[in-house]
Amino acid sequence: MNDAPDVAVEPLTERESPIRAHFTLPEVQYIGSTSGCGCDFSYVMLQNGEWPVSEDDQEDAESHLQNRQALVSLLRAAKEKIVELYGIWDGDFAVPPQSREDIPLRKLLDLDFHFKEQGFYRVTLEDIPGESQCIPMIRC
């Protein structure tokens, strides 16, 4: 499913397989940013039950937007109606989500959008027919 060359898409390893328990559909894949992990997607870290947002510097903001644009291209190419994304740190595969959100695909391109650490997203791909079969995962 890698139609966006700037993002990494890989099958899960056996070590990563506990993540499957958090998803509703049978196929789960790893998606990384241009850095090879999820760190070049804009994200906020969970602190005391909240996700405080800090300002990105210009270089980070450009990289984060480029990576989110590549992710949107990848998800559109999948031609699924809904995909699920779960942002976690490497090794936290069994950790349950701390938030769940339903969002439209276009929200990923909002300049103020940040993936939440341990945030689980059901992303609706507008105007794309078909049933969901593939569920990407993001990790840092």
Secondary structure, 3 states (H helix, E strand, C coil): CCCCCCCEEEECCCCCHHHHHHCCCCEEEEEECCCCCHHHCCEECCECCECCCCCCCHHHHHHHHHHHHHHHHHHHHHCCCEEEEEEECCCCCCCCCCEEEEEEHHHHHCCCCCEECCEEEEEECCCCCCCCCEEEEEEC
